[in-house]
Amino acid sequence: MPLQKIAETQAPIHDLIGRRWSPRAFLNLPVETDKLLSLFEAARWAASSNNEQPWAFIVATHDDPQNYEGMLSVLVDFNRGWANKAPVLMLALAHTQFEKDGRPNRHAYYDLGQATANLSLQATALGLTTHQMAGFNPQAARERFAVPEGWEPVSVIALGYPGDPDSLTETLRQREIARRERKPLEKFVFEGAWGHPAPIAGSV
């Protein structure tokens, strides 16, 4: 059975945020086209500096074995070992130059992160799950998918319906069922100067 791991929060948050997490077990079930479109529409409406929208996604599904194998091939071995069960893999990219004048856009990664967060929450709302991976070879991805200059491969995202943790190796199953943890608010919400917890953070 799919595992739910609701966040144990210090203050109330939206249900979608509390339910979003990053499992590695996926059902062998394709993701419907209309749901995929909904995810990218959510990403489309993310905020960005100067409304530049400096993001792109290259999508690979089980329905296109050659493209899918190409996406798998850029992953590190550890991630390839479980991500091959996800029905959808996608490469997320950031445009590091402003389109209007070619100047460096130092907010591109931040903005891509916002678009990906929108996508992930929309996936949660549709009963899907995502697992974002830093463990891949950016240069191999650039070559395999003919990524142009000015665009940087940032992450690979596994997407699908949540599966049974028992389908994983024992090591990964233990990681799957482990308790979720986050830093307490006072470790990153400051006031006045760096490292001084804001009073509001210590009040919960």
N, C-alpha and C positions, 0 to 999 in steps of 0.2 A: 504494500500500500504506500502511496506517496506520503512523505513526511511533512508535517507543518511545524515550523519553528517560529512562533510569534515572539517578537522582540519584548524583552523585559525592560521597560522604559522608566526613566526617572520622572517624566512628565508625559501627559497624554499626547499622542501623535495620531495622525490619520491611519486608519486600518490598513490601507495599501502599503504605507511605509513600514508598518509593523510586520506585515506578512512577507515583504520582499526579502529574499535571501538567495544564496548562490549554491544550490545543490549541484551534484555531479551525476545524479541518476536521472535518466530520461526514459520515457515510454517510447517504444518503437511505433510512433504514430505521427503522421505528417501534420504540419501546421497549415491550416486553411489560408488561402490567398487573402481573403478579406481581413483576417486577423493580422497577417503580416503587413498589409497596407495600413491598418490601424496603428501599428507600432511605429511605422515610419512617418505617419501623419503626426503622431505625438512628438516625435523627434523634430519634425519640421517646425513646430510651434514653440520650440525652446527659445529662451532669451539669448541674445548674442551681442557683442560689442559692435556698435554701429549697424546693427541688423545685418552683419556680414554673413551669418549662417555658414561658418567655415568648417562644415562637416560633410562627410560622404560615407556610404556603406556599400561594400561589395558583398553580395549575398550568394551563398552556396547551399543547396538543399540535396537531400538524398535522391530527389527526382533527376538530378543532373550529376551522375556519378563522376564524370571527368572533372568537372568544376569542384565538386565536393572533395575529391581526393587531392586536388590541388591545394585546397584550403587546409586540409588535414596535414599536408606535407610541410607546411610552414610552422606547425606547432612543435614545441619541444616534446620529446618522447613521453614524458610524464603526462602531459595534457592530452596527447594523442591517444593514450591508453584508455581514457574514459570519454573524451569528447566525440569519439567516433560513433557513439550511440545517439548523440543529439541530431534531430532531423534537420536542423538549420545551423549553419555556421556563418558568421559575417565578420568581415574585417572593417573596423572603424578607423577612419582617417581624418586628420586635421589639416586644413589649408593654412599654412604658416605665413602667408603673404596676403595683404589686402588686395582685393581684385581691382580696385579703382586706380591704384598707383604703385603696386608692387612692394610697398613698405612692409617690413616685418610685422606680423600680428602676434604680439606676445600673449594675447588672450585666447588664441585659437584652441589650445588644449583645454582651457577652462570651459570654453563654449561647447566644444565637443562633449565634455563631461556632462554639461547640462542637457544636451540633446540625448545622450545615452541614458541619463537618469530618467528623463521623460519616457524613453522607450521601455526601460525596465519596469517602471511603475505601470505603464499601460499593459505590458505583458502580464503583470501580476493581476490586474483588473480582469484580464481575459482568461485567467486560469493557467497561464503559461509561466515559465520560469527562465531566467537568464543566468549565465555564469560568465563573467568577464575575465579574460586571461591576458596577463602580461607576458606569459611564457610562450613566445613565438619568435621567429627570426624576421625582423623587419626588412632586412635586405632581400631575403628570399621572397617575402611577400611582395616587395616592390617589383622584383623581376618577374615573378609568376603572374602578376595581375597588371603589368605594364603601368604602374603608378607614375604619373608625371612629376616633374620637378615642382617643388613648392608644396607638395602634399606629403604628409608623414603618416605611415601606418602606426597606430597607437595601441590597439588592442584587438583581440579576436573574441567574439561573443558566441557562446553556445546557447541555443534557444530550443525550447520544446516543452512538452507537457511533463510535469514532474513524475519521476518513476520510483521504483522500490529500492531503498538503500541496500537491500539484500542482493541486488543485481551487481553490486560493486565488489571489488576485492575486499578482504577483511580490513586492510589498512585504511582504504578509502571509506568503507562503511563506518568505521569508528570515527573518522573525521566528520562524516555526514551527520551522525546522530549526536555529536558533541554539543554541549551547551554553547549558545551564541554569546559572545562577549564584546563589549565596547568600553573605551575609556570613559570614566565619569566626566560629567560636564565641567567640573572645576579644573580638569587637566587641560582644557583647551578654550574655555570661555573666560577671557581676562578683562580687567578694567584698570585704567590708569597707566599701567606699564606691563611689559611682557612678564608672564609668570605670576602675576597677582590675580588670583581667581576673582571674578566678578561676584559681588554679594549674591546676585540672583542665582548663580550657579551653585552656591553653597546652601541655598534655602530649600533644596529638594532632597 
